[in-house]
Amino acid sequence: MKTQRKRRPKILTHVLTTKVSDSTYSKLKHLLDQNPQNDMSRLVRAILNNQTVRVFTRDITLDNLMEELTRLRTEIKHIGVNINQITRKFNTYPEPQRKAFYAKMAFQEYLAIEPRINRLIDIITPLAQKWLQE
């Protein structure tokens, strides 16, 4: 059985100091702002070593939509939990009157999901059209 070798980090022993123009520094700073996991030394080192530089983008216009999607997900999950609990009670009682009572309760919970699902579709449809264009 072969054991995998661990990658040993290269020991960086040579210090380079350089000066760049304001425009070059602005470009580097802009790249750095788009990758919060990086620092200037790593960024320049990656560029010098011809490695890929990861850039993260975030569309702040979607923040409110994401909050609403999260809220809808939570509400739908709670309703689903309620329906599961009602169903459990429905299945524990053999009497038709109790079964009918719990069936009505479950149906009311089910009806509460519909407006949330409709809102979810209203949100997702334009996003899908925007991001899943062929």
C-alpha positions in Angstrom: 0.0 0.0 0.0 1.4 3.3 -1.1 1.4 6.2 1.3 0.7 9.6 -0.2 3.4 12.2 0.3 2.3 15.3 1.9 3.1 18.5 0.0 5.8 20.3 1.8 5.4 24.0 1.6 8.2 25.7 -0.4 10.5 27.6 1.9 10.5 31.2 0.7 13.9 32.6 1.4 14.3 35.5 -1.0 12.7 38.8 -0.3 11.7 41.0 -3.3 10.9 44.6 -3.0 9.5 46.6 -5.9 7.7 49.7 -6.7 4.6 50.0 -8.8 2.6 52.9 -10.3 -0.6 54.1 -8.7 -2.7 52.4 -11.5 -0.9 49.1 -11.0 -1.4 49.3 -7.3 -5.1 50.1 -7.8 -5.5 47.1 -10.0 -3.8 44.9 -7.5 -5.9 46.4 -4.6 -9.0 45.8 -6.7 -8.1 42.1 -7.2 -7.3 41.8 -3.5 -10.7 43.3 -2.5 -12.4 40.6 -4.6 -10.7 37.8 -2.6 -11.0 38.3 1.1 -8.9 35.2 1.8 -5.8 36.7 0.2 -3.3 39.3 1.1 -1.0 41.4 -1.1 2.0 39.1 -0.8 0.1 36.0 -1.8 -1.6 37.8 -4.6 1.6 39.1 -6.1 3.3 35.7 -5.5 0.4 33.9 -7.4 0.8 36.4 -10.3 4.6 35.9 -10.4 4.2 32.1 -10.3 1.6 32.3 -13.1 -1.0 30.6 -10.8 -4.7 31.2 -11.0 -6.0 34.1 -9.0 -9.5 33.6 -7.6 -11.9 36.5 -7.7 -15.2 36.4 -5.8 -18.1 38.6 -6.9 -21.2 39.3 -4.9 -24.4 40.8 -6.2 -25.7 43.0 -3.3 -28.9 43.5 -5.2 -29.8 39.9 -4.3 -29.4 40.4 -0.5 -33.0 41.2 0.1 -34.2 38.3 -2.1 -31.9 35.9 -0.3 -33.3 37.0 3.0 -36.8 36.5 1.8 -35.9 33.1 0.3 -34.4 32.1 3.7 -37.5 33.2 5.5 -39.8 31.4 3.1 -37.7 28.2 3.4 -38.0 28.4 7.2 -41.7 29.0 7.1 -42.3 26.1 4.7 -40.1 23.8 6.8 -42.1 24.7 10.0 -45.4 24.0 8.2 -44.0 20.7 7.0 -43.0 19.8 10.6 -46.5 20.7 11.7 -48.0 18.5 9.1 -45.8 15.6 10.1 -46.8 16.0 13.7 -50.5 16.1 12.8 -50.1 13.0 10.6 -48.4 11.2 13.4 -51.4 11.9 15.7 -53.8 11.0 12.8 -52.2 7.6 12.6 -52.2 6.9 16.3 -56.0 7.3 16.8 -58.3 4.7 15.2 -61.5 6.7 15.8 -63.0 8.2 12.6 -63.9 11.5 14.4 -60.4 12.1 15.6 -59.0 11.1 12.2 -61.3 13.6 10.6 -60.3 16.3 13.0 -56.6 15.8 12.4 -57.2 15.5 8.6 -58.8 19.0 8.7 -55.9 20.3 10.7 -53.4 18.9 8.2 -55.4 20.3 5.3 -55.4 23.8 6.9 -51.6 23.6 7.3 -51.3 22.4 3.7 -53.4 25.4 2.5 -51.0 27.7 4.4 -48.1 26.5 2.2 -49.7 27.6 -1.1 -49.1 31.3 -0.8 -45.5 30.8 0.3 -44.9 28.4 -2.7 -46.4 30.9 -5.0 -44.2 33.7 -3.7 -41.2 31.3 -4.0 -42.1 30.7 -7.7 -42.5 34.5 -8.2 -38.9 35.0 -6.9 -37.3 32.1 -8.6 -38.8 32.5 -12.1 -37.0 35.8 -13.0 -33.8 34.5 -11.4 -33.9 31.4 -13.5 -34.6 33.4 -16.6 -31.6 35.7 -15.8 -29.1 33.0 -14.8 -30.2 30.0 -16.9 -30.4 31.6 -20.3 -29.6 29.3 -23.2 
